[in-house]
């Protein structure tokens, strides 16, 4: 007999039909009522056992966490809280679970404890809801780009270039760590390494995606990226997933239009297809916020917040305008900011971004035309010689969720910027070639997928929206 997902059984008309289902035991009460869940939805189905028809040794194996196959008859439920239940005819135990040591018991667990049980935490309602939403968001990402004429591009994970220029990269090598080969001046001889040069895990697929956009028109990457940043905050990971579209013949305005439309589209998808999980996470968030001081509580429930983003335009503000707002703000004048804003050219911190979004404009904000000195070399220089055609999208509770720019398409200007930053031309000769052979206006952006999932689920820590988080001093599982 073909097994049926519990999600489908819960909405099936009970006509006393025989069904088969597989799943894990959430609870087993009174040697009679099994709550079985298979991960297809939050809901578990009640399976009613007539214990007189079953061997006692078998019933002792039915404990929380055990994996079962059940066959029985789907009938209208006699109890409250569910429409259907299964009258059990047979039980097969795929795998028993030791009730004394199984860590995911039917009680409230702390997020810290569940991070230590990352291999099992998806069996909780919270994490199953988060991971289903993550999956749906990923599907919506691919669907959006496919429907808008983009080609999916697989950027290399191992690279010899640092796209961000920050130097916070994980080295890739096969050299003997204790006795690496050395050059005559005592430096490590990378010519004897596997790739014949120094290589790292990528921080971004942008530079490679640019080259493909200049042949295919519109491409996007969606894959893992890595930052060796020793930051142990609730917003940073060492391994995370990035969505990076690159578009030929797009200027900054078209880039901002696309980014806004893209974010609204993927959030609209989960509002239309994932309401059960969103409602559960919203209730969880409301319960959690009852324990916080009034000033720290969110102004909007989760679903209302998502709808607000989907239904309203993002406010577009220049960096210069934002600096004036921040400089004259009450928190700045009263020295409440950890990083005071005193002059134009300051690199905005999360506290500044969140003030603009949550307190001043009270909506998502797109900041653009940043000082060239605080942005990457590949961003197009404006005519004023001071600012670049960069843009960041700021979200409530998150801060920066998107960073992008119009790329510098002029060969002479790009060379000058690389020289000023001591970036050797021979390292990026192929990137410069794009400006030699059919250069054109082009733009792109990067969106950290986990930050999007964080916003969409209302979770408080980015380590709780990726299956197995990688962060400083943590590479378990």
Secondary structure as UniProt FT lines:
FT   HELIX           6..9
FT   TURN            10..11
FT   STRAND          17..29
FT   TURN            30..32
FT   STRAND          33..37
FT   STRAND          45..48
FT   HELIX           51..53
FT   HELIX           56..60
FT   TURN            64..65
FT   STRAND          67..76
FT   STRAND          84..95
FT   TURN            99..101
FT   HELIX           111..115
FT   TURN            116..120
FT   HELIX           121..123
FT   HELIX           125..147
FT   TURN            148..149
FT   STRAND          151..152
FT   STRAND          158..159
FT   STRAND          171..172
FT   TURN            184..185
FT   HELIX           190..192
FT   TURN            194..195
FT   STRAND          199..201
FT   HELIX           206..216
FT   STRAND          218..226
FT   TURN            234..235
FT   STRAND          239..248
FT   HELIX           252..273
FT   HELIX           275..289
FT   TURN            290..291
FT   HELIX           294..296
FT   HELIX           302..311
FT   STRAND          315..318
FT   HELIX           319..327
FT   HELIX           330..333
FT   TURN            334..335
FT   TURN            344..345
FT   HELIX           350..354
FT   HELIX           355..361
FT   STRAND          365..371
FT   HELIX           372..374
FT   TURN            377..378
FT   TURN            383..384
FT   STRAND          387..395
FT   TURN            396..398
FT   STRAND          399..407
FT   HELIX           411..420
FT   TURN            421..422
FT   HELIX           425..428
FT   HELIX           429..436
FT   STRAND          442..448
FT   HELIX           449..457
FT   HELIX           462..464
FT   TURN            472..473
//
